[in-house]
């Protein structure tokens, strides 16, 4: 697997995991009564830990995916790029 493909996979999982972590942080900080008075601090603290913790996890997930997926994740040239245009 090339580094470019692994970076694409890692970015996809990194963003997804951080969206889940942000949602969990907001719910935890607003629903759990002891955290409610300082909800802003706890959301930022949970997100800071999440941003650091999910990076290595996302990088390692790329190696665990099936080999067939790797080639499909690269951006390929569109078959329509050689199609005729309407320009005169």
PyMOL Python script that loads the backbone (N, CA, C, O; Angstrom):
from pymol import cmd

cmd.read_pdbstr("""\
ATOM      1  N   UNK A   1       0.851  -1.171   0.000  1.00  0.00           N
ATOM      2  CA  UNK A   1       0.000   0.000   0.000  1.00  0.00           C
ATOM      3  C   UNK A   1       0.894   1.230   0.000  1.00  0.00           C
ATOM      4  O   UNK A   1       1.894   1.292   0.716  1.00  0.00           O
ATOM      5  N   UNK A   2       0.520   2.194  -0.807  1.00  0.00           N
ATOM      6  CA  UNK A   2       1.310   3.418  -0.860  1.00  0.00           C
ATOM      7  C   UNK A   2       0.930   4.344   0.288  1.00  0.00           C
ATOM      8  O   UNK A   2      -0.122   4.190   0.909  1.00  0.00           O
ATOM      9  N   UNK A   3       1.785   5.283   0.549  1.00  0.00           N
ATOM     10  CA  UNK A   3       1.528   6.231   1.629  1.00  0.00           C
ATOM     11  C   UNK A   3       0.338   7.131   1.307  1.00  0.00           C
ATOM     12  O   UNK A   3      -0.405   7.526   2.205  1.00  0.00           O
ATOM     13  N   UNK A   4       0.159   7.454   0.026  1.00  0.00           N
ATOM     14  CA  UNK A   4      -0.967   8.294  -0.370  1.00  0.00           C
ATOM     15  C   UNK A   4      -2.307   7.642  -0.074  1.00  0.00           C
ATOM     16  O   UNK A   4      -3.224   8.290   0.430  1.00  0.00           O
ATOM     17  N   UNK A   5      -2.418   6.351  -0.391  1.00  0.00           N
ATOM     18  CA  UNK A   5      -3.664   5.642  -0.114  1.00  0.00           C
ATOM     19  C   UNK A   5      -3.886   5.545   1.383  1.00  0.00           C
ATOM     20  O   UNK A   5      -4.997   5.756   1.869  1.00  0.00           O
ATOM     21  N   UNK A   6      -2.832   5.228   2.108  1.00  0.00           N
ATOM     22  CA  UNK A   6      -2.965   5.106   3.562  1.00  0.00           C
ATOM     23  C   UNK A   6      -3.332   6.442   4.200  1.00  0.00           C
ATOM     24  O   UNK A   6      -4.083   6.478   5.175  1.00  0.00           O
ATOM     25  N   UNK A   7      -2.810   7.537   3.658  1.00  0.00           N
ATOM     26  CA  UNK A   7      -3.144   8.866   4.174  1.00  0.00           C
ATOM     27  C   UNK A   7      -4.613   9.204   3.900  1.00  0.00           C
ATOM     28  O   UNK A   7      -5.276   9.811   4.741  1.00  0.00           O
ATOM     29  N   UNK A   8      -5.123   8.815   2.731  1.00  0.00           N
ATOM     30  CA  UNK A   8      -6.539   9.042   2.430  1.00  0.00           C
ATOM     31  C   UNK A   8      -7.428   8.268   3.396  1.00  0.00           C
ATOM     32  O   UNK A   8      -8.408   8.806   3.911  1.00  0.00           O
ATOM     33  N   UNK A   9      -7.088   7.017   3.639  1.00  0.00           N
ATOM     34  CA  UNK A   9      -7.860   6.191   4.562  1.00  0.00           C
ATOM     35  C   UNK A   9      -7.784   6.782   5.966  1.00  0.00           C
ATOM     36  O   UNK A   9      -8.797   6.876   6.659  1.00  0.00           O
ATOM     37  N   UNK A  10      -6.593   7.177   6.383  1.00  0.00           N
ATOM     38  CA  UNK A  10      -6.412   7.735   7.721  1.00  0.00           C
ATOM     39  C   UNK A  10      -7.207   9.024   7.892  1.00  0.00           C
ATOM     40  O   UNK A  10      -7.816   9.238   8.940  1.00  0.00           O
ATOM     41  N   UNK A  11      -7.209   9.882   6.877  1.00  0.00           N
ATOM     42  CA  UNK A  11      -7.957  11.125   6.957  1.00  0.00           C
ATOM     43  C   UNK A  11      -9.454  10.865   7.061  1.00  0.00           C
ATOM     44  O   UNK A  11     -10.158  11.523   7.828  1.00  0.00           O
ATOM     45  N   UNK A  12      -9.928   9.908   6.292  1.00  0.00           N
ATOM     46  CA  UNK A  12     -11.344   9.549   6.344  1.00  0.00           C
ATOM     47  C   UNK A  12     -11.742   9.076   7.739  1.00  0.00           C
ATOM     48  O   UNK A  12     -12.744   9.535   8.288  1.00  0.00           O
ATOM     49  N   UNK A  13     -10.967   8.166   8.310  1.00  0.00           N
ATOM     50  CA  UNK A  13     -11.295   7.656   9.634  1.00  0.00           C
ATOM     51  C   UNK A  13     -11.035   8.690  10.727  1.00  0.00           C
ATOM     52  O   UNK A  13     -11.761   8.724  11.720  1.00  0.00           O
ATOM     53  N   UNK A  14     -10.021   9.527  10.566  1.00  0.00           N
ATOM     54  CA  UNK A  14      -9.704  10.556  11.561  1.00  0.00           C
ATOM     55  C   UNK A  14     -10.862  11.539  11.718  1.00  0.00           C
ATOM     56  O   UNK A  14     -11.268  11.864  12.834  1.00  0.00           O
ATOM     57  N   UNK A  15     -11.381  12.001  10.600  1.00  0.00           N
ATOM     58  CA  UNK A  15     -12.499  12.944  10.640  1.00  0.00           C
ATOM     59  C   UNK A  15     -13.739  12.273  11.235  1.00  0.00           C
ATOM     60  O   UNK A  15     -14.429  12.861  12.067  1.00  0.00           O
ATOM     61  N   UNK A  16     -14.014  11.051  10.808  1.00  0.00           N
ATOM     62  CA  UNK A  16     -15.189  10.336  11.303  1.00  0.00           C
ATOM     63  C   UNK A  16     -15.100  10.102  12.806  1.00  0.00           C
ATOM     64  O   UNK A  16     -16.072  10.328  13.526  1.00  0.00           O
ATOM     65  N   UNK A  17     -13.957   9.656  13.278  1.00  0.00           N
ATOM     66  CA  UNK A  17     -13.798   9.407  14.710  1.00  0.00           C
ATOM     67  C   UNK A  17     -13.910  10.689  15.527  1.00  0.00           C
ATOM     68  O   UNK A  17     -14.440  10.669  16.638  1.00  0.00           O
ATOM     69  N   UNK A  18     -13.420  11.793  14.995  1.00  0.00           N
ATOM     70  CA  UNK A  18     -13.499  13.046  15.732  1.00  0.00           C
ATOM     71  C   UNK A  18     -14.904  13.636  15.736  1.00  0.00           C
ATOM     72  O   UNK A  18     -15.274  14.328  16.685  1.00  0.00           O
ATOM     73  N   UNK A  19     -15.689  13.381  14.704  1.00  0.00           N
ATOM     74  CA  UNK A  19     -17.093  13.798  14.730  1.00  0.00           C
ATOM     75  C   UNK A  19     -17.832  13.025  15.816  1.00  0.00           C
ATOM     76  O   UNK A  19     -18.632  13.599  16.554  1.00  0.00           O
ATOM     77  N   UNK A  20     -17.565  11.730  15.914  1.00  0.00           N
ATOM     78  CA  UNK A  20     -18.192  10.918  16.958  1.00  0.00           C
ATOM     79  C   UNK A  20     -17.736  11.385  18.336  1.00  0.00           C
ATOM     80  O   UNK A  20     -18.546  11.472  19.259  1.00  0.00           O
ATOM     81  N   UNK A  21     -16.454  11.685  18.483  1.00  0.00           N
ATOM     82  CA  UNK A  21     -15.932  12.139  19.774  1.00  0.00           C
ATOM     83  C   UNK A  21     -16.522  13.490  20.167  1.00  0.00           C
ATOM     84  O   UNK A  21     -16.832  13.708  21.338  1.00  0.00           O
ATOM     85  N   UNK A  22     -16.680  14.396  19.208  1.00  0.00           N
ATOM     86  CA  UNK A  22     -17.264  15.699  19.509  1.00  0.00           C
ATOM     87  C   UNK A  22     -18.709  15.548  19.968  1.00  0.00           C
ATOM     88  O   UNK A  22     -19.128  16.186  20.933  1.00  0.00           O
ATOM     89  N   UNK A  23     -19.471  14.701  19.276  1.00  0.00           N
ATOM     90  CA  UNK A  23     -20.856  14.470  19.662  1.00  0.00           C
ATOM     91  C   UNK A  23     -20.929  13.880  21.063  1.00  0.00           C
ATOM     92  O   UNK A  23     -21.758  14.302  21.870  1.00  0.00           O
ATOM     93  N   UNK A  24     -20.079  12.920  21.357  1.00  0.00           N
ATOM     94  CA  UNK A  24     -20.054  12.318  22.690  1.00  0.00           C
ATOM     95  C   UNK A  24     -19.646  13.340  23.749  1.00  0.00           C
ATOM     96  O   UNK A  24     -20.185  13.327  24.856  1.00  0.00           O
ATOM     97  N   UNK A  25     -18.704  14.220  23.427  1.00  0.00           N
ATOM     98  CA  UNK A  25     -18.265  15.239  24.388  1.00  0.00           C
ATOM     99  C   UNK A  25     -19.389  16.219  24.697  1.00  0.00           C
ATOM    100  O   UNK A  25     -19.587  16.599  25.851  1.00  0.00           O
ATOM    101  N   UNK A  26     -20.119  16.624  23.674  1.00  0.00           N
ATOM    102  CA  UNK A  26     -21.222  17.563  23.900  1.00  0.00           C
ATOM    103  C   UNK A  26     -22.312  16.909  24.741  1.00  0.00           C
ATOM    104  O   UNK A  26     -22.826  17.518  25.679  1.00  0.00           O
ATOM    105  N   UNK A  27     -22.662  15.678  24.410  1.00  0.00           N
ATOM    106  CA  UNK A  27     -23.669  14.986  25.215  1.00  0.00           C
ATOM    107  C   UNK A  27     -23.201  14.785  26.647  1.00  0.00           C
ATOM    108  O   UNK A  27     -23.963  15.018  27.586  1.00  0.00           O
ATOM    109  N   UNK A  28     -21.963  14.356  26.826  1.00  0.00           N
ATOM    110  CA  UNK A  28     -21.453  14.110  28.176  1.00  0.00           C
ATOM    111  C   UNK A  28     -21.402  15.395  29.000  1.00  0.00           C
ATOM    112  O   UNK A  28     -21.754  15.392  30.180  1.00  0.00           O
ATOM    113  N   UNK A  29     -20.970  16.481  28.385  1.00  0.00           N
ATOM    114  CA  UNK A  29     -20.811  17.734  29.126  1.00  0.00           C
ATOM    115  C   UNK A  29     -22.138  18.420  29.421  1.00  0.00           C
ATOM    116  O   UNK A  29     -22.228  19.197  30.371  1.00  0.00           O
ATOM    117  N   UNK A  30     -23.153  18.154  28.639  1.00  0.00           N
ATOM    118  CA  UNK A  30     -24.434  18.822  28.875  1.00  0.00           C
ATOM    119  C   UNK A  30     -25.432  17.964  29.634  1.00  0.00           C
ATOM    120  O   UNK A  30     -26.344  18.501  30.263  1.00  0.00           O
ATOM    121  N   UNK A  31     -25.286  16.659  29.592  1.00  0.00           N
ATOM    122  CA  UNK A  31     -26.246  15.794  30.281  1.00  0.00           C
ATOM    123  C   UNK A  31     -25.761  15.382  31.660  1.00  0.00           C
ATOM    124  O   UNK A  31     -26.566  15.281  32.585  1.00  0.00           O
ATOM    125  N   UNK A  32     -24.474  15.142  31.822  1.00  0.00           N
ATOM    126  CA  UNK A  32     -23.936  14.691  33.108  1.00  0.00           C
ATOM    127  C   UNK A  32     -23.851  15.886  34.059  1.00  0.00           C
ATOM    128  O   UNK A  32     -23.072  16.804  33.799  1.00  0.00           O
ATOM    129  N   UNK A  33     -24.626  15.909  35.156  1.00  0.00           N
ATOM    130  CA  UNK A  33     -24.741  17.108  36.008  1.00  0.00           C
ATOM    131  C   UNK A  33     -23.432  17.677  36.556  1.00  0.00           C
ATOM    132  O   UNK A  33     -23.289  18.900  36.560  1.00  0.00           O
ATOM    133  N   UNK A  34     -22.468  16.878  37.018  1.00  0.00           N
ATOM    134  CA  UNK A  34     -21.244  17.503  37.538  1.00  0.00           C
ATOM    135  C   UNK A  34     -20.427  18.248  36.470  1.00  0.00           C
ATOM    136  O   UNK A  34     -19.651  19.142  36.806  1.00  0.00           O
ATOM    137  N   UNK A  35     -20.590  17.894  35.208  1.00  0.00           N
ATOM    138  CA  UNK A  35     -19.824  18.547  34.150  1.00  0.00           C
ATOM    139  C   UNK A  35     -20.522  19.780  33.581  1.00  0.00           C
ATOM    140  O   UNK A  35     -19.888  20.583  32.896  1.00  0.00           O
ATOM    141  N   UNK A  36     -21.799  19.939  33.850  1.00  0.00           N
ATOM    142  CA  UNK A  36     -22.580  21.017  33.243  1.00  0.00           C
ATOM    143  C   UNK A  36     -22.068  22.427  33.563  1.00  0.00           C
ATOM    144  O   UNK A  36     -22.025  23.254  32.653  1.00  0.00           O
ATOM    145  N   UNK A  37     -21.677  22.748  34.807  1.00  0.00           N
ATOM    146  CA  UNK A  37     -21.215  24.127  35.064  1.00  0.00           C
ATOM    147  C   UNK A  37     -19.998  24.536  34.239  1.00  0.00           C
ATOM    148  O   UNK A  37     -19.863  25.707  33.881  1.00  0.00           O
ATOM    149  N   UNK A  38     -19.136  23.616  33.940  1.00  0.00           N
ATOM    150  CA  UNK A  38     -17.937  23.915  33.147  1.00  0.00           C
ATOM    151  C   UNK A  38     -17.970  23.157  31.821  1.00  0.00           C
ATOM    152  O   UNK A  38     -16.962  22.583  31.411  1.00  0.00           O
ATOM    153  N   UNK A  39     -19.109  23.151  31.159  1.00  0.00           N
ATOM    154  CA  UNK A  39     -19.290  22.363  29.940  1.00  0.00           C
ATOM    155  C   UNK A  39     -18.305  22.762  28.847  1.00  0.00           C
ATOM    156  O   UNK A  39     -17.777  21.897  28.148  1.00  0.00           O
ATOM    157  N   UNK A  40     -18.053  24.044  28.691  1.00  0.00           N
ATOM    158  CA  UNK A  40     -17.128  24.506  27.654  1.00  0.00           C
ATOM    159  C   UNK A  40     -15.730  23.943  27.851  1.00  0.00           C
ATOM    160  O   UNK A  40     -15.088  23.512  26.893  1.00  0.00           O
ATOM    161  N   UNK A  41     -15.264  23.947  29.077  1.00  0.00           N
ATOM    162  CA  UNK A  41     -13.942  23.400  29.367  1.00  0.00           C
ATOM    163  C   UNK A  41     -13.880  21.912  29.061  1.00  0.00           C
ATOM    164  O   UNK A  41     -12.918  21.434  28.460  1.00  0.00           O
ATOM    165  N   UNK A  42     -14.907  21.183  29.475  1.00  0.00           N
ATOM    166  CA  UNK A  42     -14.892  19.735  29.282  1.00  0.00           C
ATOM    167  C   UNK A  42     -15.008  19.348  27.814  1.00  0.00           C
ATOM    168  O   UNK A  42     -14.394  18.371  27.387  1.00  0.00           O
ATOM    169  N   UNK A  43     -15.772  20.085  27.045  1.00  0.00           N
ATOM    170  CA  UNK A  43     -15.864  19.797  25.614  1.00  0.00           C
ATOM    171  C   UNK A  43     -14.505  20.005  24.956  1.00  0.00           C
ATOM    172  O   UNK A  43     -14.068  19.176  24.158  1.00  0.00           O
ATOM    173  N   UNK A  44     -13.843  21.094  25.283  1.00  0.00           N
ATOM    174  CA  UNK A  44     -12.514  21.369  24.717  1.00  0.00           C
ATOM    175  C   UNK A  44     -11.497  20.327  25.189  1.00  0.00           C
ATOM    176  O   UNK A  44     -10.667  19.873  24.401  1.00  0.00           O
ATOM    177  N   UNK A  45     -11.554  19.949  26.458  1.00  0.00           N
ATOM    178  CA  UNK A  45     -10.605  18.962  26.986  1.00  0.00           C
ATOM    179  C   UNK A  45     -10.796  17.601  26.324  1.00  0.00           C
ATOM    180  O   UNK A  45      -9.820  16.954  25.946  1.00  0.00           O
ATOM    181  N   UNK A  46     -12.032  17.170  26.184  1.00  0.00           N
ATOM    182  CA  UNK A  46     -12.299  15.875  25.561  1.00  0.00           C
ATOM    183  C   UNK A  46     -11.880  15.909  24.088  1.00  0.00           C
ATOM    184  O   UNK A  46     -11.328  14.933  23.579  1.00  0.00           O
ATOM    185  N   UNK A  47     -12.135  17.011  23.412  1.00  0.00           N
ATOM    186  CA  UNK A  47     -11.756  17.110  22.002  1.00  0.00           C
ATOM    187  C   UNK A  47     -10.234  17.149  21.821  1.00  0.00           C
ATOM    188  O   UNK A  47      -9.717  16.582  20.859  1.00  0.00           O
ATOM    189  N   UNK A  48      -9.522  17.801  22.721  1.00  0.00           N
ATOM    190  CA  UNK A  48      -8.059  17.842  22.622  1.00  0.00           C
ATOM    191  C   UNK A  48      -7.481  16.436  22.772  1.00  0.00           C
ATOM    192  O   UNK A  48      -6.585  16.046  22.023  1.00  0.00           O
ATOM    193  N   UNK A  49      -7.988  15.688  23.722  1.00  0.00           N
ATOM    194  CA  UNK A  49      -7.527  14.311  23.900  1.00  0.00           C
ATOM    195  C   UNK A  49      -7.915  13.471  22.684  1.00  0.00           C
ATOM    196  O   UNK A  49      -7.138  12.637  22.220  1.00  0.00           O
ATOM    197  N   UNK A  50      -9.101  13.697  22.184  1.00  0.00           N
ATOM    198  CA  UNK A  50      -9.577  12.947  21.018  1.00  0.00           C
ATOM    199  C   UNK A  50      -8.731  13.223  19.783  1.00  0.00           C
ATOM    200  O   UNK A  50      -8.393  12.294  19.050  1.00  0.00           O
ATOM    201  N   UNK A  51      -8.384  14.476  19.541  1.00  0.00           N
ATOM    202  CA  UNK A  51      -7.576  14.820  18.368  1.00  0.00           C
ATOM    203  C   UNK A  51      -6.209  14.140  18.408  1.00  0.00           C
ATOM    204  O   UNK A  51      -5.675  13.754  17.368  1.00  0.00           O
ATOM    205  N   UNK A  52      -5.651  13.995  19.591  1.00  0.00           N
ATOM    206  CA  UNK A  52      -4.346  13.350  19.721  1.00  0.00           C
ATOM    207  C   UNK A  52      -4.461  11.824  19.708  1.00  0.00           C
ATOM    208  O   UNK A  52      -3.585  11.145  19.171  1.00  0.00           O
ATOM    209  N   UNK A  53      -5.519  11.287  20.286  1.00  0.00           N
ATOM    210  CA  UNK A  53      -5.636   9.837  20.411  1.00  0.00           C
ATOM    211  C   UNK A  53      -6.097   9.161  19.126  1.00  0.00           C
ATOM    212  O   UNK A  53      -5.718   8.019  18.864  1.00  0.00           O
ATOM    213  N   UNK A  54      -6.900   9.838  18.327  1.00  0.00           N
ATOM    214  CA  UNK A  54      -7.431   9.180  17.132  1.00  0.00           C
ATOM    215  C   UNK A  54      -6.463   9.192  15.944  1.00  0.00           C
ATOM    216  O   UNK A  54      -6.651   8.433  14.993  1.00  0.00           O
ATOM    217  N   UNK A  55      -5.451  10.026  15.983  1.00  0.00           N
ATOM    218  CA  UNK A  55      -4.504  10.075  14.859  1.00  0.00           C
ATOM    219  C   UNK A  55      -3.783   8.737  14.658  1.00  0.00           C
ATOM    220  O   UNK A  55      -3.792   8.221  13.541  1.00  0.00           O
ATOM    221  N   UNK A  56      -3.163   8.155  15.684  1.00  0.00           N
ATOM    222  CA  UNK A  56      -2.508   6.861  15.449  1.00  0.00           C
ATOM    223  C   UNK A  56      -3.494   5.730  15.164  1.00  0.00           C
ATOM    224  O   UNK A  56      -3.177   4.797  14.426  1.00  0.00           O
ATOM    225  N   UNK A  57      -4.672   5.814  15.741  1.00  0.00           N
ATOM    226  CA  UNK A  57      -5.689   4.788  15.476  1.00  0.00           C
ATOM    227  C   UNK A  57      -6.095   4.829  14.012  1.00  0.00           C
ATOM    228  O   UNK A  57      -6.175   3.790  13.356  1.00  0.00           O
ATOM    229  N   UNK A  58      -6.350   6.022  13.500  1.00  0.00           N
ATOM    230  CA  UNK A  58      -6.755   6.168  12.103  1.00  0.00           C
ATOM    231  C   UNK A  58      -5.641   5.725  11.159  1.00  0.00           C
ATOM    232  O   UNK A  58      -5.924   5.138  10.115  1.00  0.00           O
ATOM    233  N   UNK A  59      -4.397   5.989  11.500  1.00  0.00           N
ATOM    234  CA  UNK A  59      -3.278   5.593  10.644  1.00  0.00           C
ATOM    235  C   UNK A  59      -3.158   4.067  10.570  1.00  0.00           C
ATOM    236  O   UNK A  59      -2.833   3.520   9.516  1.00  0.00           O
ATOM    237  N   UNK A  60      -3.420   3.386  11.683  1.00  0.00           N
ATOM    238  CA  UNK A  60      -3.303   1.928  11.718  1.00  0.00           C
ATOM    239  C   UNK A  60      -4.493   1.224  11.070  1.00  0.00           C
ATOM    240  O   UNK A  60      -4.369   0.069  10.662  1.00  0.00           O
ATOM    241  N   UNK A  61      -5.625   1.882  10.966  1.00  0.00           N
ATOM    242  CA  UNK A  61      -6.807   1.263  10.378  1.00  0.00           C
ATOM    243  C   UNK A  61      -6.574   0.966   8.902  1.00  0.00           C
ATOM    244  O   UNK A  61      -7.086  -0.030   8.391  1.00  0.00           O
ATOM    245  N   UNK A  62      -5.826   1.793   8.217  1.00  0.00           N
ATOM    246  CA  UNK A  62      -5.569   1.585   6.795  1.00  0.00           C
ATOM    247  C   UNK A  62      -4.912   0.258   6.489  1.00  0.00           C
ATOM    248  O   UNK A  62      -5.192  -0.340   5.449  1.00  0.00           O
ATOM    249  N   UNK A  63      -4.059  -0.212   7.350  1.00  0.00           N
ATOM    250  CA  UNK A  63      -3.392  -1.488   7.136  1.00  0.00           C
ATOM    251  C   UNK A  63      -4.334  -2.664   7.366  1.00  0.00           C
ATOM    252  O   UNK A  63      -4.069  -3.768   6.890  1.00  0.00           O
ATOM    253  N   UNK A  64      -5.414  -2.447   8.080  1.00  0.00           N
ATOM    254  CA  UNK A  64      -6.348  -3.526   8.403  1.00  0.00           C
ATOM    255  C   UNK A  64      -7.416  -3.736   7.334  1.00  0.00           C
ATOM    256  O   UNK A  64      -8.120  -4.745   7.361  1.00  0.00           O
ATOM    257  N   UNK A  65      -7.547  -2.806   6.397  1.00  0.00           N
ATOM    258  CA  UNK A  65      -8.580  -2.929   5.374  1.00  0.00           C
ATOM    259  C   UNK A  65      -8.198  -3.983   4.336  1.00  0.00           C
ATOM    260  O   UNK A  65      -7.014  -4.240   4.118  1.00  0.00           O
ATOM    261  N   UNK A  66      -9.191  -4.590   3.700  1.00  0.00           N
ATOM    262  CA  UNK A  66      -8.883  -5.585   2.660  1.00  0.00           C
ATOM    263  C   UNK A  66      -8.119  -4.974   1.486  1.00  0.00           C
ATOM    264  O   UNK A  66      -8.292  -3.797   1.169  1.00  0.00           O
ATOM    265  N   UNK A  67      -7.292  -5.763   0.860  1.00  0.00           N
ATOM    266  CA  UNK A  67      -6.433  -5.308  -0.236  1.00  0.00           C
ATOM    267  C   UNK A  67      -7.253  -4.793  -1.430  1.00  0.00           C
ATOM    268  O   UNK A  67      -6.796  -3.901  -2.145  1.00  0.00           O
ATOM    269  N   UNK A  68      -8.455  -5.341  -1.655  1.00  0.00           N
ATOM    270  CA  UNK A  68      -9.266  -4.923  -2.796  1.00  0.00           C
ATOM    271  C   UNK A  68      -9.702  -3.464  -2.696  1.00  0.00           C
ATOM    272  O   UNK A  68      -9.942  -2.821  -3.718  1.00  0.00           O
ATOM    273  N   UNK A  69      -9.806  -2.942  -1.499  1.00  0.00           N
ATOM    274  CA  UNK A  69     -10.273  -1.570  -1.310  1.00  0.00           C
ATOM    275  C   UNK A  69      -9.208  -0.545  -1.649  1.00  0.00           C
ATOM    276  O   UNK A  69      -9.534   0.594  -1.982  1.00  0.00           O
ATOM    277  N   UNK A  70      -7.955  -0.922  -1.571  1.00  0.00           N
ATOM    278  CA  UNK A  70      -6.883   0.058  -1.694  1.00  0.00           C
ATOM    279  C   UNK A  70      -6.873   0.744  -3.056  1.00  0.00           C
ATOM    280  O   UNK A  70      -6.723   1.963  -3.128  1.00  0.00           O
ATOM    281  N   UNK A  71      -7.030  -0.019  -4.135  1.00  0.00           N
ATOM    282  CA  UNK A  71      -6.997   0.580  -5.469  1.00  0.00           C
ATOM    283  C   UNK A  71      -8.224   1.425  -5.736  1.00  0.00           C
ATOM    284  O   UNK A  71      -8.145   2.382  -6.505  1.00  0.00           O
ATOM    285  N   UNK A  72      -9.352   1.106  -5.131  1.00  0.00           N
ATOM    286  CA  UNK A  72     -10.585   1.850  -5.368  1.00  0.00           C
ATOM    287  C   UNK A  72     -10.586   3.209  -4.679  1.00  0.00           C
ATOM    288  O   UNK A  72     -11.394   4.074  -5.019  1.00  0.00           O
ATOM    289  N   UNK A  73      -9.700   3.404  -3.725  1.00  0.00           N
ATOM    290  CA  UNK A  73      -9.701   4.652  -2.977  1.00  0.00           C
ATOM    291  C   UNK A  73      -8.918   5.763  -3.663  1.00  0.00           C
ATOM    292  O   UNK A  73      -9.065   6.931  -3.304  1.00  0.00           O
ATOM    293  N   UNK A  74      -8.094   5.421  -4.637  1.00  0.00           N
ATOM    294  CA  UNK A  74      -7.350   6.450  -5.353  1.00  0.00           C
ATOM    295  C   UNK A  74      -8.254   7.176  -6.334  1.00  0.00           C
ATOM    296  O   UNK A  74      -9.089   6.558  -6.994  1.00  0.00           O
ATOM    297  N   UNK A  75      -8.090   8.461  -6.425  1.00  0.00           N
ATOM    298  CA  UNK A  75      -8.861   9.237  -7.400  1.00  0.00           C
ATOM    299  C   UNK A  75      -8.345   8.905  -8.793  1.00  0.00           C
ATOM    300  O   UNK A  75      -7.148   9.003  -9.066  1.00  0.00           O
ATOM    301  N   UNK A  76      -9.242   8.521  -9.649  1.00  0.00           N
ATOM    302  CA  UNK A  76      -8.872   8.154 -11.007  1.00  0.00           C
ATOM    303  C   UNK A  76      -9.420   9.182 -11.992  1.00  0.00           C
ATOM    304  O   UNK A  76     -10.370   9.902 -11.688  1.00  0.00           O
ATOM    305  N   UNK A  77      -8.820   9.240 -13.155  1.00  0.00           N
ATOM    306  CA  UNK A  77      -9.258  10.165 -14.198  1.00  0.00           C
ATOM    307  C   UNK A  77     -10.646   9.764 -14.686  1.00  0.00           C
ATOM    308  O   UNK A  77     -10.915   8.581 -14.896  1.00  0.00           O
ATOM    309  N   UNK A  78     -11.507  10.722 -14.862  1.00  0.00           N
ATOM    310  CA  UNK A  78     -12.869  10.467 -15.308  1.00  0.00           C
ATOM    311  C   UNK A  78     -12.882  10.014 -16.761  1.00  0.00           C
ATOM    312  O   UNK A  78     -12.121  10.537 -17.574  1.00  0.00           O
ATOM    313  N   UNK A  79     -13.743   9.041 -17.104  1.00  0.00           N
ATOM    314  CA  UNK A  79     -13.835   8.631 -18.502  1.00  0.00           C
ATOM    315  C   UNK A  79     -14.447   9.717 -19.380  1.00  0.00           C
ATOM    316  O   UNK A  79     -14.356   9.635 -20.605  1.00  0.00           O
ATOM    317  N   UNK A  80     -15.059  10.716 -18.792  1.00  0.00           N
ATOM    318  CA  UNK A  80     -15.682  11.786 -19.560  1.00  0.00           C
ATOM    319  C   UNK A  80     -14.705  12.883 -19.968  1.00  0.00           C
ATOM    320  O   UNK A  80     -15.086  13.801 -20.695  1.00  0.00           O
ATOM    321  N   UNK A  81     -13.463  12.809 -19.521  1.00  0.00           N
ATOM    322  CA  UNK A  81     -12.515  13.861 -19.863  1.00  0.00           C
ATOM    323  C   UNK A  81     -12.151  13.844 -21.348  1.00  0.00           C
ATOM    324  O   UNK A  81     -11.752  14.875 -21.890  1.00  0.00           O
ATOM    325  N   UNK A  82     -12.279  12.704 -22.009  1.00  0.00           N
ATOM    326  CA  UNK A  82     -11.981  12.630 -23.436  1.00  0.00           C
ATOM    327  C   UNK A  82     -13.234  12.790 -24.294  1.00  0.00           C
ATOM    328  O   UNK A  82     -13.165  12.655 -25.516  1.00  0.00           O
ATOM    329  N   UNK A  83     -14.360  13.073 -23.678  1.00  0.00           N
ATOM    330  CA  UNK A  83     -15.606  13.220 -24.429  1.00  0.00           C
ATOM    331  C   UNK A  83     -15.589  14.511 -25.238  1.00  0.00           C
ATOM    332  O   UNK A  83     -14.933  15.474 -24.841  1.00  0.00           O
ATOM    333  N   UNK A  84     -16.300  14.551 -26.368  1.00  0.00           N
ATOM    334  CA  UNK A  84     -16.342  15.780 -27.179  1.00  0.00           C
ATOM    335  C   UNK A  84     -17.041  16.904 -26.425  1.00  0.00           C
ATOM    336  O   UNK A  84     -17.903  16.659 -25.580  1.00  0.00           O
ATOM    337  N   UNK A  85     -16.669  18.109 -26.733  1.00  0.00           N
ATOM    338  CA  UNK A  85     -17.271  19.270 -26.085  1.00  0.00           C
ATOM    339  C   UNK A  85     -18.151  20.016 -27.073  1.00  0.00           C
ATOM    340  O   UNK A  85     -18.166  19.696 -28.262  1.00  0.00           O
ATOM    341  N   UNK A  86     -18.882  21.008 -26.589  1.00  0.00           N
ATOM    342  CA  UNK A  86     -19.746  21.810 -27.452  1.00  0.00           C
ATOM    343  C   UNK A  86     -19.072  23.097 -27.909  1.00  0.00           C
ATOM    344  O   UNK A  86     -19.698  23.929 -28.565  1.00  0.00           O
ATOM    345  N   UNK A  87     -17.837  23.259 -27.576  1.00  0.00           N
ATOM    346  CA  UNK A  87     -17.117  24.472 -27.969  1.00  0.00           C
ATOM    347  C   UNK A  87     -16.815  24.447 -29.462  1.00  0.00           C
ATOM    348  O   UNK A  87     -16.509  23.393 -30.021  1.00  0.00           O
ATOM    349  N   UNK A  88     -16.900  25.595 -30.099  1.00  0.00           N
ATOM    350  CA  UNK A  88     -16.619  25.705 -31.540  1.00  0.00           C
ATOM    351  C   UNK A  88     -15.245  26.241 -31.777  1.00  0.00           C
ATOM    352  O   UNK A  88     -14.834  26.401 -32.927  1.00  0.00           O
TER     353      UNK A  88
END
""", "prot")
cmd.dss("prot")
cmd.show_as("cartoon", "prot")
cmd.util.cbc("prot")
cmd.orient("prot")
